[in-house]
Amino acid sequence: MSDTNKHDEKLAAAVIKLTQIIVFLVVVIIALVIALVKSAPASKPEVDLEAPVPDEYGNFTEAGKLEAKRVAQNTVQYWQAPDETSLNGLSQKESILYGKELIAHTSIYFGEKGKIFNSTNGMNCQNCHLDAGTKVFGNNYSAVASTYPKYRARSGGMENIYKRVNDCFERSLNGTALDTSSKEMQAIVNYIHWLGKDVPKNKKPEGSGFKDLAFLDRAADPDKGKNVYETKCQSCHQANGEGIMNGDRTAFTYPPLWGNKSYNDGAGLYRLSNFAKYVKYNMPLGASHSATQITDEEAWDVAAFVNSQKRPKKDIKHDWPSIAEKPFDHPFGPFDDGFSEKQHKFGPFKPIREKREIMRKANSKK
């Protein structure tokens, strides 16, 4: 074989070998491509993303929105007593401050050892009108100036603030009325007017009087109330309910809830609903409308217990001259709704309220 032929054969073999390598590499590359395609994650369809929108309080998360809503719903602008610095320059400043002193320390002036005269049972006005008549839902004076004079069903006529103050002296303090022209009466009335100076006429601000309390579906139980009293009230008001006096015996450190030195049966707190509301949102000491310490049932039951104890009597034969206007929990008959005196005192009150509403609507159509 010639040298040329041998050279051609070697070249052909090399070409074949190279072709095989190329084919092999192509196959490997194709296999790799297939493997990569199979292992790659499936593509997701495009989605239009909405930018998050904050709520009215600037919160983006649902938790933040809910909390902001809760806070907003619970934010109420309750009435606040005027700052005493606003008295500076007023001609009545001395009288107003004297009125506050009389409300806070009534017994010092009108109690058993009163500086002026002995006219009361020794309790202070602020035993019922807490913090000198300024506590939110503590039977405060915020709406007195704005709503008086007004018609009161208990007397069946128009009453002014002087009459209202003397009602407290004669009922809650179980004493005698003040001379309406006296320095003391004028001071008390001036103080009450000053407290309500920013309240529009005929308006009641948030936090005035007592906070509403739901009715029980049963009668209030004095026996259950006795247990509540012993557990949560007795340490201050004592087992005999007669309270604790200070060392000088000029005032009660803790007022009596029954007995000769307590409010009489013509007082507003002798109505079970008033006492239950007062206790629920103000007692035991340190409680408030936003930080209560007893349940609704405990409030009603302890009210029933306290108002079942002996206390001074008041001639109330002229109260509520219109029987139809008697409150659902006025405990003395006669009544025009068919419910007993006992139910009017202890409840359940819901049936009484419902029937009276039916009667009221029927009478309005006549």
GULUM-291813 format. One record per residue (C-alpha): residue in three letters; x, y, z negated. Coordinates in Angstrom, 2 decimals, decimal comma, always signed. Layout:
// residues N
@keba: ALA	c1: X	c2: Y	c3: Z
...
***
This chain:
// residues 366
@keba: MET	c1: +0,00	c2: +0,00	c3: +0,00
@keba: SER	c1: +1,35	c2: +3,36	c3: +0,93
@keba: ASP	c1: +2,15	c2: +5,99	c3: -1,65
@keba: THR	c1: -0,73	c2: +8,11	c3: -0,31
@keba: ASN	c1: -3,29	c2: +5,46	c3: -1,00
@keba: LYS	c1: -1,99	c2: +4,91	c3: -4,52
@keba: HIS	c1: -2,24	c2: +8,61	c3: -5,22
@keba: ASP	c1: -5,82	c2: +8,74	c3: -3,95
@keba: GLU	c1: -6,80	c2: +5,82	c3: -6,15
@keba: LYS	c1: -5,37	c2: +7,47	c3: -9,29
@keba: LEU	c1: -7,14	c2: +10,72	c3: -8,42
@keba: ALA	c1: -10,46	c2: +8,94	c3: -7,89
@keba: ALA	c1: -10,12	c2: +7,14	c3: -11,23
@keba: ALA	c1: -9,38	c2: +10,42	c3: -12,99
@keba: VAL	c1: -12,41	c2: +12,05	c3: -11,40
@keba: ILE	c1: -14,63	c2: +9,17	c3: -12,49
@keba: LYS	c1: -13,27	c2: +9,32	c3: -16,00
@keba: LEU	c1: -13,84	c2: +13,08	c3: -16,18
@keba: THR	c1: -17,36	c2: +12,70	c3: -14,82
@keba: GLN	c1: -18,16	c2: +10,14	c3: -17,50
@keba: ILE	c1: -16,86	c2: +12,48	c3: -20,20
@keba: ILE	c1: -18,95	c2: +15,35	c3: -18,83
@keba: VAL	c1: -22,06	c2: +13,18	c3: -18,67
@keba: PHE	c1: -21,43	c2: +12,00	c3: -22,21
@keba: LEU	c1: -21,03	c2: +15,58	c3: -23,45
@keba: VAL	c1: -24,20	c2: +16,67	c3: -21,66
@keba: VAL	c1: -26,12	c2: +13,80	c3: -23,26
@keba: VAL	c1: -24,78	c2: +14,72	c3: -26,69
@keba: ILE	c1: -25,69	c2: +18,40	c3: -26,20
@keba: ILE	c1: -29,20	c2: +17,49	c3: -25,09
@keba: ALA	c1: -29,62	c2: +15,23	c3: -28,10
@keba: LEU	c1: -28,47	c2: +17,97	c3: -30,44
@keba: VAL	c1: -30,87	c2: +20,47	c3: -28,87
@keba: ILE	c1: -33,76	c2: +18,03	c3: -29,27
@keba: ALA	c1: -32,84	c2: +17,38	c3: -32,89
@keba: LEU	c1: -32,64	c2: +21,11	c3: -33,68
@keba: VAL	c1: -35,99	c2: +21,76	c3: -32,06
@keba: LYS	c1: -37,64	c2: +19,00	c3: -34,08
@keba: SER	c1: -36,14	c2: +20,14	c3: -37,38
@keba: ALA	c1: -36,91	c2: +23,85	c3: -36,91
@keba: PRO	c1: -39,95	c2: +25,17	c3: -38,94
@keba: ALA	c1: -43,09	c2: +25,80	c3: -36,99
@keba: SER	c1: -43,60	c2: +29,42	c3: -36,12
@keba: LYS	c1: -46,45	c2: +31,23	c3: -37,90
@keba: PRO	c1: -48,95	c2: +33,37	c3: -36,10
@keba: GLU	c1: -48,50	c2: +37,04	c3: -36,63
@keba: VAL	c1: -50,72	c2: +38,52	c3: -39,38
@keba: ASP	c1: -51,65	c2: +42,13	c3: -39,77
@keba: LEU	c1: -50,52	c2: +43,07	c3: -43,30
@keba: GLU	c1: -52,49	c2: +45,74	c3: -45,15
@keba: ALA	c1: -50,53	c2: +48,09	c3: -47,32
@keba: PRO	c1: -51,59	c2: +47,79	c3: -51,02
@keba: VAL	c1: -53,91	c2: +50,57	c3: -52,15
@keba: PRO	c1: -53,80	c2: +51,85	c3: -55,74
@keba: ASP	c1: -56,95	c2: +52,49	c3: -57,73
@keba: GLU	c1: -57,99	c2: +55,91	c3: -59,04
@keba: TYR	c1: -55,55	c2: +55,55	c3: -61,94
@keba: GLY	c1: -52,55	c2: +54,71	c3: -59,73
@keba: ASN	c1: -52,46	c2: +50,98	c3: -60,51
@keba: PHE	c1: -51,68	c2: +48,42	c3: -57,79
@keba: THR	c1: -52,02	c2: +45,10	c3: -59,67
@keba: GLU	c1: -55,38	c2: +43,65	c3: -60,59
@keba: ALA	c1: -54,31	c2: +43,44	c3: -64,22
@keba: GLY	c1: -53,38	c2: +47,09	c3: -64,19
@keba: LYS	c1: -56,66	c2: +48,04	c3: -62,58
@keba: LEU	c1: -58,69	c2: +46,10	c3: -65,15
@keba: GLU	c1: -56,82	c2: +47,61	c3: -68,08
@keba: ALA	c1: -57,20	c2: +51,12	c3: -66,69
@keba: LYS	c1: -60,91	c2: +50,55	c3: -66,20
@keba: ARG	c1: -61,29	c2: +49,26	c3: -69,76
@keba: VAL	c1: -59,48	c2: +52,25	c3: -71,22
@keba: ALA	c1: -61,48	c2: +54,68	c3: -69,08
@keba: GLN	c1: -64,79	c2: +53,14	c3: -70,14
@keba: ASN	c1: -63,86	c2: +53,29	c3: -73,82
@keba: THR	c1: -62,71	c2: +56,88	c3: -73,73
@keba: VAL	c1: -65,39	c2: +59,02	c3: -75,32
@keba: GLN	c1: -64,92	c2: +62,58	c3: -76,40
@keba: TYR	c1: -66,24	c2: +62,47	c3: -79,94
@keba: TRP	c1: -67,06	c2: +65,61	c3: -81,84
@keba: GLN	c1: -64,30	c2: +67,05	c3: -83,98
@keba: ALA	c1: -64,65	c2: +69,60	c3: -86,74
@keba: PRO	c1: -63,19	c2: +73,02	c3: -85,93
@keba: ASP	c1: -59,66	c2: +73,69	c3: -87,11
@keba: GLU	c1: -59,63	c2: +75,72	c3: -90,31
@keba: THR	c1: -57,12	c2: +78,08	c3: -88,75
@keba: SER	c1: -60,05	c2: +79,38	c3: -86,69
@keba: LEU	c1: -61,38	c2: +80,89	c3: -89,91
@keba: ASN	c1: -58,59	c2: +83,43	c3: -90,02
@keba: GLY	c1: -60,01	c2: +86,90	c3: -89,64
@keba: LEU	c1: -63,65	c2: +85,83	c3: -90,16
@keba: SER	c1: -65,60	c2: +87,82	c3: -92,71
@keba: GLN	c1: -67,29	c2: +84,61	c3: -93,89
@keba: LYS	c1: -64,06	c2: +82,66	c3: -94,38
@keba: GLU	c1: -64,24	c2: +82,64	c3: -98,17
@keba: SER	c1: -67,89	c2: +81,60	c3: -98,18
@keba: ILE	c1: -67,33	c2: +78,80	c3: -95,62
@keba: LEU	c1: -64,43	c2: +77,36	c3: -97,59
@keba: TYR	c1: -66,51	c2: +77,57	c3: -100,76
@keba: GLY	c1: -69,27	c2: +75,68	c3: -98,94
@keba: LYS	c1: -66,80	c2: +72,94	c3: -98,03
@keba: GLU	c1: -65,67	c2: +72,76	c3: -101,65
@keba: LEU	c1: -69,27	c2: +72,38	c3: -102,81
@keba: ILE	c1: -69,89	c2: +69,56	c3: -100,33
@keba: ALA	c1: -66,71	c2: +67,72	c3: -101,29
@keba: HIS	c1: -66,92	c2: +68,23	c3: -105,06
@keba: THR	c1: -70,59	c2: +68,83	c3: -105,76
@keba: SER	c1: -70,47	c2: +67,17	c3: -109,16
@keba: ILE	c1: -67,86	c2: +69,60	c3: -110,49
@keba: TYR	c1: -70,37	c2: +72,41	c3: -109,97
@keba: PHE	c1: -73,73	c2: +70,67	c3: -110,45
@keba: GLY	c1: -72,96	c2: +67,39	c3: -112,22
@keba: GLU	c1: -73,23	c2: +66,44	c3: -115,89
@keba: LYS	c1: -70,42	c2: +68,87	c3: -116,77
@keba: GLY	c1: -71,14	c2: +71,26	c3: -113,90
@keba: LYS	c1: -69,47	c2: +74,66	c3: -113,81
@keba: ILE	c1: -72,72	c2: +76,26	c3: -112,63
@keba: PHE	c1: -75,42	c2: +74,04	c3: -114,15
@keba: ASN	c1: -76,39	c2: +70,41	c3: -114,59
@keba: SER	c1: -78,64	c2: +69,73	c3: -111,63
@keba: THR	c1: -77,68	c2: +66,36	c3: -110,09
@keba: ASN	c1: -76,87	c2: +62,72	c3: -110,77
@keba: GLY	c1: -73,13	c2: +63,45	c3: -110,51
@keba: MET	c1: -72,64	c2: +62,27	c3: -106,94
@keba: ASN	c1: -71,04	c2: +64,48	c3: -104,29
@keba: CYS	c1: -72,61	c2: +65,43	c3: -100,98
@keba: GLN	c1: -69,67	c2: +63,79	c3: -99,24
@keba: ASN	c1: -70,50	c2: +60,45	c3: -100,82
@keba: CYS	c1: -73,11	c2: +60,25	c3: -98,06
@keba: HIS	c1: -71,70	c2: +62,82	c3: -95,62
@keba: LEU	c1: -68,14	c2: +61,52	c3: -95,44
@keba: ASP	c1: -65,04	c2: +63,71	c3: -95,33
@keba: ALA	c1: -67,07	c2: +66,78	c3: -96,25
@keba: GLY	c1: -69,46	c2: +66,07	c3: -93,39
@keba: THR	c1: -66,83	c2: +65,72	c3: -90,66
@keba: LYS	c1: -66,30	c2: +61,98	c3: -90,09
@keba: VAL	c1: -67,39	c2: +60,55	c3: -86,73
@keba: PHE	c1: -70,51	c2: +58,40	c3: -87,32
@keba: GLY	c1: -70,06	c2: +59,13	c3: -91,02
@keba: ASN	c1: -73,37	c2: +61,02	c3: -91,29
@keba: ASN	c1: -71,60	c2: +64,24	c3: -90,34
@keba: TYR	c1: -73,09	c2: +67,72	c3: -89,98
@keba: SER	c1: -72,14	c2: +68,26	c3: -86,33
@keba: ALA	c1: -75,72	c2: +68,50	c3: -85,02
@keba: VAL	c1: -77,41	c2: +70,23	c3: -87,95
@keba: ALA	c1: -76,94	c2: +73,84	c3: -86,80
@keba: SER	c1: -77,82	c2: +72,98	c3: -83,20
@keba: THR	c1: -81,07	c2: +71,13	c3: -84,02
@keba: TYR	c1: -82,53	c2: +73,16	c3: -86,90
@keba: PRO	c1: -85,09	c2: +74,52	c3: -87,44
@keba: LYS	c1: -87,07	c2: +71,54	c3: -86,23
@keba: TYR	c1: -90,20	c2: +69,50	c3: -86,88
@keba: ARG	c1: -89,63	c2: +66,64	c3: -89,31
@keba: ALA	c1: -92,21	c2: +63,91	c3: -89,57
@keba: ARG	c1: -91,33	c2: +63,19	c3: -93,20
@keba: SER	c1: -92,72	c2: +66,56	c3: -94,30
@keba: GLY	c1: -95,06	c2: +66,93	c3: -91,35
@keba: GLY	c1: -93,85	c2: +70,45	c3: -90,59
@keba: MET	c1: -91,04	c2: +72,68	c3: -89,40
@keba: GLU	c1: -87,94	c2: +72,69	c3: -91,59
@keba: ASN	c1: -84,90	c2: +74,95	c3: -91,71
@keba: ILE	c1: -81,41	c2: +74,10	c3: -92,94
@keba: TYR	c1: -82,19	c2: +75,35	c3: -96,45
@keba: LYS	c1: -85,02	c2: +72,82	c3: -96,74
@keba: ARG	c1: -82,77	c2: +70,08	c3: -95,40
@keba: VAL	c1: -80,02	c2: +70,83	c3: -97,92
@keba: ASN	c1: -82,48	c2: +70,88	c3: -100,82
@keba: ASP	c1: -83,92	c2: +67,57	c3: -99,66
@keba: CYS	c1: -80,48	c2: +66,08	c3: -100,29
@keba: PHE	c1: -80,26	c2: +67,72	c3: -103,71
@keba: GLU	c1: -83,67	c2: +66,33	c3: -104,67
@keba: ARG	c1: -83,30	c2: +62,87	c3: -103,14
@keba: SER	c1: -79,73	c2: +61,69	c3: -102,59
@keba: LEU	c1: -78,45	c2: +63,65	c3: -105,61
@keba: ASN	c1: -81,69	c2: +63,02	c3: -107,54
@keba: GLY	c1: -81,57	c2: +66,59	c3: -108,82
@keba: THR	c1: -83,31	c2: +69,92	c3: -108,45
@keba: ALA	c1: -83,37	c2: +72,27	c3: -105,49
@keba: LEU	c1: -80,99	c2: +75,21	c3: -105,23
@keba: ASP	c1: -82,17	c2: +78,78	c3: -105,02
@keba: THR	c1: -82,00	c2: +79,49	c3: -101,29
@keba: SER	c1: -80,68	c2: +82,98	c3: -101,95
@keba: SER	c1: -77,89	c2: +81,78	c3: -104,23
@keba: LYS	c1: -74,22	c2: +82,19	c3: -103,38
@keba: GLU	c1: -73,85	c2: +78,41	c3: -103,37
@keba: MET	c1: -76,69	c2: +77,74	c3: -100,95
@keba: GLN	c1: -75,45	c2: +80,46	c3: -98,62
@keba: ALA	c1: -71,94	c2: +78,97	c3: -98,72
@keba: ILE	c1: -73,18	c2: +75,47	c3: -97,87
@keba: VAL	c1: -75,30	c2: +76,76	c3: -94,99
@keba: ASN	c1: -72,43	c2: +78,91	c3: -93,70
@keba: TYR	c1: -70,14	c2: +75,89	c3: -93,76
@keba: ILE	c1: -72,67	c2: +73,78	c3: -91,86
@keba: HIS	c1: -73,11	c2: +76,52	c3: -89,24
@keba: TRP	c1: -69,34	c2: +76,83	c3: -88,84
@keba: LEU	c1: -68,93	c2: +73,06	c3: -88,32
@keba: GLY	c1: -71,49	c2: +73,13	c3: -85,52
@keba: LYS	c1: -70,47	c2: +76,43	c3: -83,96
@keba: ASP	c1: -69,32	c2: +74,84	c3: -80,68
@keba: VAL	c1: -72,32	c2: +72,53	c3: -80,25
@keba: PRO	c1: -74,91	c2: +73,81	c3: -77,73
@keba: LYS	c1: -78,39	c2: +74,48	c3: -79,06
@keba: ASN	c1: -80,66	c2: +71,41	c3: -79,19
@keba: LYS	c1: -77,74	c2: +69,09	c3: -78,43
@keba: LYS	c1: -76,27	c2: +66,26	c3: -80,47
@keba: PRO	c1: -72,58	c2: +65,63	c3: -79,81
@keba: GLU	c1: -71,08	c2: +62,17	c3: -79,49
@keba: GLY	c1: -70,39	c2: +60,74	c3: -82,92
@keba: SER	c1: -73,09	c2: +62,60	c3: -84,83
@keba: GLY	c1: -75,22	c2: +60,93	c3: -87,49
@keba: PHE	c1: -75,03	c2: +57,14	c3: -87,56
@keba: LYS	c1: -73,97	c2: +54,76	c3: -84,81
@keba: ASP	c1: -76,71	c2: +52,43	c3: -83,57
@keba: LEU	c1: -76,80	c2: +48,90	c3: -84,93
@keba: ALA	c1: -78,60	c2: +45,97	c3: -83,29
@keba: PHE	c1: -81,58	c2: +44,47	c3: -85,09
@keba: LEU	c1: -81,37	c2: +40,98	c3: -86,56
@keba: ASP	c1: -83,77	c2: +38,33	c3: -85,28
@keba: ARG	c1: -84,62	c2: +37,60	c3: -88,90
@keba: ALA	c1: -85,31	c2: +39,52	c3: -92,07
@keba: ALA	c1: -82,32	c2: +40,96	c3: -93,91
@keba: ASP	c1: -81,50	c2: +38,68	c3: -96,85
@keba: PRO	c1: -80,70	c2: +40,18	c3: -100,28
@keba: ASP	c1: -79,28	c2: +36,87	c3: -101,52
@keba: LYS	c1: -76,77	c2: +36,73	c3: -98,67
@keba: GLY	c1: -76,13	c2: +40,40	c3: -99,24
@keba: LYS	c1: -75,21	c2: +39,73	c3: -102,85
@keba: ASN	c1: -72,36	c2: +37,50	c3: -101,65
@keba: VAL	c1: -71,18	c2: +40,23	c3: -99,28
@keba: TYR	c1: -71,31	c2: +42,79	c3: -102,07
@keba: GLU	c1: -69,31	c2: +40,63	c3: -104,47
@keba: THR	c1: -66,68	c2: +39,92	c3: -101,83
@keba: LYS	c1: -66,28	c2: +43,30	c3: -100,15
@keba: CYS	c1: -67,88	c2: +46,03	c3: -102,28
@keba: GLN	c1: -67,76	c2: +45,13	c3: -105,95
@keba: SER	c1: -64,10	c2: +46,00	c3: -106,53
@keba: CYS	c1: -64,92	c2: +49,69	c3: -105,98
@keba: HIS	c1: -68,60	c2: +50,02	c3: -106,90
@keba: GLN	c1: -68,42	c2: +47,49	c3: -109,76
@keba: ALA	c1: -70,52	c2: +44,47	c3: -110,62
@keba: ASN	c1: -73,26	c2: +46,64	c3: -112,11
@keba: GLY	c1: -73,32	c2: +48,85	c3: -109,01
@keba: GLU	c1: -72,75	c2: +51,98	c3: -111,11
@keba: GLY	c1: -69,42	c2: +52,98	c3: -109,60
@keba: ILE	c1: -66,33	c2: +54,38	c3: -111,32
@keba: MET	c1: -65,94	c2: +57,92	c3: -112,69
@keba: ASN	c1: -62,69	c2: +59,84	c3: -112,88
@keba: GLY	c1: -60,81	c2: +60,26	c3: -116,15
@keba: ASP	c1: -62,46	c2: +63,61	c3: -116,91
@keba: ARG	c1: -65,89	c2: +62,17	c3: -116,16
@keba: THR	c1: -66,63	c2: +65,11	c3: -113,91
@keba: ALA	c1: -67,04	c2: +63,12	c3: -110,69
@keba: PHE	c1: -67,29	c2: +59,60	c3: -109,32
@keba: THR	c1: -64,14	c2: +58,16	c3: -107,80
@keba: TYR	c1: -66,44	c2: +55,48	c3: -106,34
@keba: PRO	c1: -70,14	c2: +56,43	c3: -106,32
@keba: PRO	c1: -72,94	c2: +54,34	c3: -107,84
@keba: LEU	c1: -75,07	c2: +52,36	c3: -105,39
@keba: TRP	c1: -77,90	c2: +51,77	c3: -107,83
@keba: GLY	c1: -78,84	c2: +52,63	c3: -111,38
@keba: ASN	c1: -79,78	c2: +55,97	c3: -112,98
@keba: LYS	c1: -76,90	c2: +57,87	c3: -111,35
@keba: SER	c1: -77,58	c2: +56,77	c3: -107,78
@keba: TYR	c1: -79,83	c2: +58,09	c3: -105,01
@keba: ASN	c1: -83,56	c2: +57,72	c3: -105,55
@keba: ASP	c1: -86,06	c2: +55,79	c3: -103,44
@keba: GLY	c1: -86,97	c2: +58,88	c3: -101,45
@keba: ALA	c1: -83,45	c2: +59,29	c3: -100,04
@keba: GLY	c1: -82,56	c2: +58,58	c3: -96,43
@keba: LEU	c1: -80,21	c2: +55,75	c3: -97,41
@keba: TYR	c1: -83,12	c2: +53,91	c3: -98,99
@keba: ARG	c1: -84,20	c2: +53,10	c3: -95,45
@keba: LEU	c1: -82,50	c2: +49,82	c3: -94,61
@keba: SER	c1: -81,42	c2: +50,82	c3: -91,10
@keba: ASN	c1: -79,64	c2: +53,94	c3: -92,37
@keba: PHE	c1: -77,79	c2: +52,07	c3: -95,10
@keba: ALA	c1: -76,83	c2: +49,22	c3: -92,76
@keba: LYS	c1: -75,43	c2: +51,63	c3: -90,15
@keba: TYR	c1: -73,59	c2: +53,61	c3: -92,80
@keba: VAL	c1: -71,96	c2: +50,47	c3: -94,21
@keba: LYS	c1: -71,19	c2: +48,85	c3: -90,85
@keba: TYR	c1: -69,16	c2: +51,76	c3: -89,51
@keba: ASN	c1: -67,68	c2: +53,22	c3: -92,71
@keba: MET	c1: -67,22	c2: +50,49	c3: -95,31
@keba: PRO	c1: -65,26	c2: +49,01	c3: -96,99
@keba: LEU	c1: -62,90	c2: +51,90	c3: -97,58
@keba: GLY	c1: -60,81	c2: +52,53	c3: -94,47
@keba: ALA	c1: -63,33	c2: +51,21	c3: -91,94
@keba: SER	c1: -64,48	c2: +53,33	c3: -89,00
@keba: HIS	c1: -66,71	c2: +53,03	c3: -85,95
@keba: SER	c1: -63,71	c2: +51,77	c3: -83,95
@keba: ALA	c1: -62,29	c2: +49,51	c3: -86,67
@keba: THR	c1: -65,12	c2: +47,81	c3: -88,50
@keba: GLN	c1: -64,53	c2: +45,32	c3: -91,28
@keba: ILE	c1: -67,89	c2: +43,58	c3: -91,61
@keba: THR	c1: -70,32	c2: +41,88	c3: -89,22
@keba: ASP	c1: -73,74	c2: +43,17	c3: -88,23
@keba: GLU	c1: -75,42	c2: +40,48	c3: -90,34
@keba: GLU	c1: -73,30	c2: +41,38	c3: -93,37
@keba: ALA	c1: -74,25	c2: +45,04	c3: -92,97
@keba: TRP	c1: -77,98	c2: +44,31	c3: -92,88
@keba: ASP	c1: -77,82	c2: +41,81	c3: -95,72
@keba: VAL	c1: -75,77	c2: +43,95	c3: -98,09
@keba: ALA	c1: -78,13	c2: +46,85	c3: -97,36
@keba: ALA	c1: -81,03	c2: +44,61	c3: -98,37
@keba: PHE	c1: -79,24	c2: +43,63	c3: -101,58
@keba: VAL	c1: -78,28	c2: +47,18	c3: -102,61
@keba: ASN	c1: -81,70	c2: +48,63	c3: -101,85
@keba: SER	c1: -83,36	c2: +45,86	c3: -103,86
@keba: GLN	c1: -81,71	c2: +47,07	c3: -107,07
@keba: LYS	c1: -83,29	c2: +49,45	c3: -109,57
@keba: ARG	c1: -82,89	c2: +53,16	c3: -108,99
@keba: PRO	c1: -84,65	c2: +56,43	c3: -109,79
@keba: LYS	c1: -88,13	c2: +57,00	c3: -108,38
@keba: LYS	c1: -89,20	c2: +59,98	c3: -106,29
@keba: ASP	c1: -92,73	c2: +61,28	c3: -105,89
@keba: ILE	c1: -93,18	c2: +60,69	c3: -102,17
@keba: LYS	c1: -96,97	c2: +60,86	c3: -101,96
@keba: HIS	c1: -96,70	c2: +63,83	c3: -99,60
@keba: ASP	c1: -94,09	c2: +62,19	c3: -97,35
@keba: TRP	c1: -95,08	c2: +61,13	c3: -93,83
@keba: PRO	c1: -98,53	c2: +62,75	c3: -93,82
@keba: SER	c1: -99,10	c2: +61,15	c3: -90,43
@keba: ILE	c1: -99,04	c2: +57,39	c3: -90,97
@keba: ALA	c1: -98,33	c2: +56,81	c3: -87,28
@keba: GLU	c1: -95,05	c2: +58,73	c3: -87,64
@keba: LYS	c1: -93,63	c2: +56,60	c3: -90,43
@keba: PRO	c1: -90,31	c2: +54,94	c3: -89,50
@keba: PHE	c1: -90,32	c2: +51,22	c3: -88,81
@keba: ASP	c1: -88,28	c2: +50,66	c3: -91,99
@keba: HIS	c1: -90,09	c2: +53,01	c3: -94,35
@keba: PRO	c1: -90,74	c2: +50,59	c3: -97,22
@keba: PHE	c1: -93,93	c2: +52,11	c3: -98,63
@keba: GLY	c1: -97,45	c2: +51,72	c3: -97,21
@keba: PRO	c1: -100,00	c2: +52,32	c3: -95,97
@keba: PHE	c1: -99,19	c2: +51,42	c3: -92,35
@keba: ASP	c1: -101,26	c2: +51,43	c3: -89,19
@keba: ASP	c1: -99,42	c2: +48,65	c3: -87,35
@keba: GLY	c1: -100,59	c2: +45,58	c3: -89,30
@keba: PHE	c1: -97,18	c2: +44,62	c3: -90,71
@keba: SER	c1: -96,59	c2: +44,09	c3: -94,41
@keba: GLU	c1: -94,72	c2: +46,38	c3: -96,77
@keba: LYS	c1: -92,12	c2: +43,63	c3: -97,22
@keba: GLN	c1: -91,46	c2: +43,38	c3: -93,49
@keba: HIS	c1: -91,20	c2: +47,16	c3: -93,26
@keba: LYS	c1: -88,49	c2: +46,99	c3: -95,91
@keba: PHE	c1: -86,47	c2: +43,93	c3: -94,84
@keba: GLY	c1: -87,55	c2: +43,17	c3: -91,28
@keba: PRO	c1: -87,45	c2: +41,59	c3: -88,83
@keba: PHE	c1: -87,90	c2: +45,03	c3: -87,33
@keba: LYS	c1: -88,01	c2: +44,23	c3: -83,64
@keba: PRO	c1: -91,71	c2: +43,15	c3: -83,67
@keba: ILE	c1: -92,64	c2: +46,34	c3: -85,52
@keba: ARG	c1: -90,76	c2: +48,51	c3: -83,04
@keba: GLU	c1: -92,30	c2: +46,70	c3: -80,06
@keba: LYS	c1: -95,88	c2: +46,95	c3: -81,36
@keba: ARG	c1: -95,46	c2: +50,61	c3: -82,18
@keba: GLU	c1: -94,27	c2: +51,28	c3: -78,66
@keba: ILE	c1: -97,39	c2: +49,58	c3: -77,29
@keba: MET	c1: -99,56	c2: +51,64	c3: -79,64
@keba: ARG	c1: -97,77	c2: +54,83	c3: -78,65
@keba: LYS	c1: -98,35	c2: +54,20	c3: -74,94
@keba: ALA	c1: -102,00	c2: +53,37	c3: -75,55
@keba: ASN	c1: -102,55	c2: +56,56	c3: -77,52
@keba: SER	c1: -100,85	c2: +58,66	c3: -74,87
@keba: LYS	c1: -103,41	c2: +57,50	c3: -72,31
@keba: LYS	c1: -106,37	c2: +58,61	c3: -74,38
***
